[in-house]
Amino acid sequence: MTATGAGAPSRSAQMWDQVNWSHIEAGVKRLQVRIAKATREGRWGKVKALQRLLTRSHSGKMLAVKRVTENCGKRTPGVDGKIWSSPAARWNGMRSLRHHGYRVMPLRRVYIPKSNGKRRSLGIPCMRCRAMQALWKLASEPVAETLADPNSYGFRPERSTSDAIEQCFITLAKRASPEWILEGDIRGCFDNFSHAWILEHVPMDKAILRRWLQARYIDEGTLFETSAGTPQGGIITPPTMLHTFLSCV
């Protein structure tokens, strides 16, 4: 038997480094297209089955871990203090994404300053919960994008502020264009969302979604319950997904 040399990469690290990402992304895209097609046809049983297939797939789990370990929050830990910074940690993190026995950890409450002098609260999930949210976002986004208002631009994939500006110009440059633009802001909107409403209208595994909504949070060492609202700081339960589903109903 040949001894492993000092500093040699682990088997887990090698498995991550050898991934064919084009193949992974193509596999996920095919499932997402099938979910969108089933949504258009109103075949909700098939939507649910395809979502289950995607969230249990190797490709879906790999892409979810890739997202949460390459975005701007990749170095921000949750309450367990862990980040998946090495290839081995990412591979092992992917293998931990199992639905059976999955338990949600409380969020870590942090505050960031706002321009008006106030502070905005964020709830930071642990890496495993973040990856599970990213995994379900892959499965839920085709439904949301199929049903959403075509003129909704906030938090939408492949859309930007420039797209919204262009649509405003198209709408307002006509001879019979509207005279007024209504701008509104709902105070504490995402802090007061009904969990019952979200569970009824967001088409995904209700048991998983309920656990995220009721995850609780830790602020300065104290554990607090979450009976309403959605945390801002995660991937699927904050405005990024709810904004899209709001335009569907």
N, C-alpha and C positions, 0 to 999 in steps of 0.2 A: 504494500500500500504506500502510495506517494504522500508525503507530508505536505500540508498546505504552507506556503511560504508566508513569512510575517508581512502583514499589510495587504495580503491578497483580498480582493473583494469577496464578500459573502455570496452565497447562492442567491439570496433574496435580492441583493444589489444587482447581480448579473441579470436576473430575470427582468428587473425594471429597466435596466439600461438597454436590453435587447428587444424591447417592445417595438412592433411595427405600428406606429401611430396612425398612419394612413389607413391601414386595415381596420384598426379600432374605430376610428371616426366614421368610416364607411358603414360599418356594421350598425353603429348607433343611428346614423342618418337613415338607413333603410327602415329600421323599426319606427323612427319618428315619423317618416312619411306614411307608414301604414297606420299609425295612430291618428294622424291628421285626416287620412282618407276615411277611416272608420267614424271619426267625429263628424265629418261632413255628411256622412250617410246616416247619422243618428244611431249607429250600432254600438250602444254604450256597453253592452256585455263584451264585445270584442275590444273596445277601448281599454276596459279594465284588464282583460286577459293580456293584451299587448303591453300595457304598463307593467304588469307583473313580470312579463318576460324580460322587458328591458331592465327593470330594477334588480333582477336576479342574474343578469348576464355579466360575463367577465368583461366585455367591452364597456358596458355602462359603468361598472365599478371603476375600471381603469381611468376612464375619462373624467369621472367625478373627482377622483383623487388628484388627477393632473390639474384640474381647475383650482382646487382649494390649496394646492401647494405651489401654484405659480402666480396667484393673484396678489394684490397689494396687502392682503391680510395674512399672508403665509407665515410671517414671523410673529404673529400675535396669538398667544396661547389662550386656551379657555381656563376653566377653574382647575384642571388637572396639571396645568403648566407645561403641557407637551405640545411640540410641533413636529411635523414630519419633514425634516429638512434633508435627510439622506435618502438615496435610492432604496436602501433596505427598509427604512421606516415607511416609505411610500408603498412599497410592495406589501409589507406586513399590514399596513393600514387598509389597503385594498382587500386583503383576505379577511379583515375584521368586519367588513360590511355585510353582516348577516341580519336578516329580519327576525329570525327566530331567536327569542331571548334578548332582543335589542332593548336597551334601557337608555333613556335620555338623561344626560347630566345637566345640572343647573347651569344657567348662563352666568358669565362673569360681567358684572355691571361696571362700565367705564363711562367717563364723561368727557366730551370734547367741547371746547369753547365755541360760541356762536358770535357772529358779528355784532349782535345787539347787546353783548355782555352776558347773556344767559348761557346755560350749558345744555347740550343735547346728550341724552342718555343713549347708550348702546348696550345691547346684550350680546356678548361674545360666546358662541358655542364652542365646545371642545372640538378637536379636529375630526373625530369620528362622526359627531353629529353634523358638523359642517359638510363632510363628505356625503353623508346620507341625504342631507338636504339638496346637495348638488345632483345626486343621483336621481332624486324624485323630480327635480327641476327639469332634467332631461326628458322625463316621462310626461310631465304636466304641461310643458311649454307648447308642444304641438296642439294640445286641446285649446289652450288659452289663445294662441295665435290664430287658430282657425275660427274661433268665435268672437274675437275682440273687434271693437269698433275700428274700422279702417283709418279713421282720423285720430286715433289715440297714439301718442308718441312717447310718453314717459315710460322709462324702464323697459323699452321694447328692444328685442334683438334686431340688429341691422338697421336701426333707426336712430336719428340724432336730432339735435336742436335745429340743424339746417333743414331737415325734412319738414319740421313743423313750420319754420319760417316760410319755406316754399309754398306749403299748403295755405298759409295765411295770405300770401300774396295772390295766389290763384283765386281764393275766395273773395278777397277784398278789392281786387283790381277791376271788377266788373262794373258796368254802368248801374246795375241794380244791386250793388253790394250792400250788406247790412251797414247801418250807420254806427252801431254801438258794439263794443266788445266787453263781455262780462268776465271779470277776473274775480276769483273767489279762493278763499283759503279756509279750510275747516280746522278750527282750533283743536289740537289734541286728537286728530282723526285716528291715527293708528294706535293711540294709547287706549282707545275706548271701543274698539271693534268687538262685537259680540262673537264669542267663540262658537255659539250655536249657529250663527249665520255663516261663519266661515266653514264649519263642518258640513253644513247643508249644501253650500254652493261650490266649494273647491273639489273638483273630481279627482280624488286620489285616495289611497288607503286611509280610511278614517282613523284607524287605531294609531298609525304612525303620526298623522297630523295632530290628533288629540294630545299625544305625548309631547310634541313640540310646543303646542299652545300652552300646556300646563307644566312646562319644564321647571318653572320657578327661577329665581336668580339670586345671586349672592352679592351683596353690597357691603363693603367694609366688614366682612366676616359674618354678616347676618343673612340668614336665608329668608326670602320673601316668596309668598305665593303669587301666582299669576292667574287671576280669575277672569280677566278681560284684556283686550288689546293684543297687539303682536309686537315682538321684539324687533328693533331696528339694529342690524349688525350681523344678521345671518344671511342666508341665501334665498330660501324659498318662502318663508313666512313673513318677511318684511315687505315693503312697498313693491319690490321688484316683481313679485308674482301677484300679489293682491290687486295692484293697480290694474293689471291686465284682466283679471277675472271680474273686477268691478265693471269694466266696460262691456262685459258679456251679458249682464243681467239687467 
